């Protein structure tokens, strides 16, 4: 089972920034659809952003984070990042990354049912 490893979470005040990292240990991120997700206890996991690492403009952001979050990659480090800027208390959640099952194609979108091998997540807490 491949399990991405998330890190970089923490506590931050509203308006601040964090950079989350996703470094899979058992597969290369190249030519994969990699997504970031978040979940608050009692709520469903939601897709935040996704990136096709094989190049091209295939990047997606949920409306709730568009203009504030940035997803990027560093193939040399086998890492996908999620930078959170101008955070708000509503961004408080456990953040996860995952890779889309290679059996699925089409546009790279953070759709929970076709992503798997979830990591343990990294907690982001935003105070007002």
SULPE-V787147 format. One record per helix or strand. SS is the DSSP state (2 for helix, 1 for strand). FROM is the first residue (numbers start at 1). TO is the last residue. Records with the same first field share a line. If there is no record, write none. Layout:
# SULPE-V787147
SS = FROM-TO  FROM-TO
This chain:
# SULPE-V787147
1 = 6-7  10-13  18-23  33-39  46-52  59-61  69-74  79-84  93-100  115-116  122-127
2 = 75-77  89-91  112-114
